[in-house]
Amino acid sequence: MKVEQISVFIENKSGRLAEVSGVLGEANVNIRALSLADTSDFGILRLIVDNSEKALSVLRDRHFTVNKTEVIGVEVPDSPGGLSSILRILDNNQINVEYMYAFVERSGSNAVIIFRFDNVDQAIAVLLKNGVNIIDGEKITSI
Amino acid sequence: MHSESNLSTMSAHQFIWNSNAECMPREQIERLQLERLLQTLQLVSGNVPCYQNKFKDCGFQPGDLKSLDDIQDLPFTTKEDLRLNYPYGMFAVPMSDVVRIHSSSGTTGKPTVVGYTKQDISTWTELVARFMTAAGVTREDIVHIAFGYGLFTGAFGLHYGSEAIGASVIPISGGNTDKQIMIMQDYRSSALVCTPSYGLTIADRLEKKGIDPASLALRVGLFGAEPWSEQMRYELEGRLGIIATDNYGLSEIMGPGVAGDCLFKCGMHLAEDHFVFEIIDPDTGKVLPKGSRGELVITSLTKQAFPMIRYRTRDITRIHYDACECGRTLARMDKTSGRTDDMLIIKGVNVFPTQIEEVLLQIEGCQPHYQLIVDRVNNMDQLEVQVEVNEHIFFDEMKRQRQFVTEAEKRLATVLGVSAKVKLVEPSSIVRHEGKACRVIDKRKQ
């Protein structure tokens, strides 16, 4: 159910993003989705890749600070109001979204949104109960 | 400079607060020093366990002191001794005789605590009145004290000195430069008391607001609490249209009043009737010949609550014994030119890198490499603490990451007494020399 996401600390100076993607490219790791949160001093880059273990190890080798987090990928109808219906379910069940970002590729006719929750298991249960499709962790990297 | 032209026409003695003490013949000063030193040694060997132990360790008894030179046989007192005896272990009188507590930052988490008896406060008042008078302050002056009132000794010392002289005190305290300027304009402040860097901040603000310093009543500045250069003196004098004088003190010894400029500005006259001053080689601890540059060591001669024997100030300076044109016989010290330890003075506050280390260590999981960047932006000191992230203090959520930074900044401000910006940097980005990180980059010196 859960998807492994890696996050990378990036100082806000030129060329750092290019360096991260370069390191991953050299290691033949494919980036499937990403989001960047930033302040004036630093940024946090979150990535879903096709091989998290390899990505973690090559980034650590190059002295990047990295962490692993569990997120989930949710199928959202690719039509107006699609995301809203899912957020309403979460809201009605008092589940906080820490952050979320979109997957570039679609799953069939649906869009895919990556969600980060404080309590992943509870969120999964609520979503499933409400008939929302959660994409399998194994499958998501091969979309 | 208008100070020089005025000097020729004024009687030097007009600006001496206590000519009996300040113009005493050299032999008489030394006789008085020996007599008072013996009393102080009796006091500490009877009442302060730290000194009892130190004296026992080196086999010294107060009666062994035959001449002033014998002071070299006494052990030093260091900031570490004060830390080990925190808070009141070095006091030589019962708390019932102590009327005031002040403190300054220590080398680690705990501050240094000092006490004063009634008599100590009155000595302090006298010594501040001396250097304020030497700077030309009289009962006609309106003294604008922009030092922070609180545990820091600066504001209270100058406050007492001004009142003793009979000047009018405006205890405005620090901060809010616009209000400071309004009060200077409206209340006609004539003597400014603050750190030299804050003096320049005021000059900047005046320029920005288009206020001509000549329209103010300011005529003299008494700057202290941080080291400053002759260059800065010219700048303060030129931009504020004042005579800028320096004074020296440290809370462990008394606070301001230990030494201060006369109007000839050729070194700060030392209060030798209340202290013995030595210059030592900081590495060997040996007393250096007169006139050498080295670390200043101070012994108090009249303090009751918190006597200090051979306190290592860590300040580097030189003492001049030749006659000064002002008529004072008291020797003079140069502006301090550095430290023998890694203490930084930021906005007048003593900061030790070890304090920052301790704060960072307290934050769970954090044993990071760090570096302090001290800079002066628009004449205000700024402290940035760069912290290398590691996996323990790195989060995928921005909220938690920022919380870490805010928490670190809050704790640093509490412990240091001065605000610091925390900047997270990538691992290995702090330059290391032979594996050791360079802890401090002080851009103010460049």
Interface residues (C-beta under 8 A of the other chain):
Chain A: Q5 S7 F9 I10 E11 R16 A37 T39 D41 F42 I44 R46 H63 F64 T65 V66 N67 T69 E98 Y99 R116
Chain B: V389 N390 E391 F394 F395 D396 E397 M398 K399 Q401 R402 K423 L424 V425 E426 P427 S428 S429
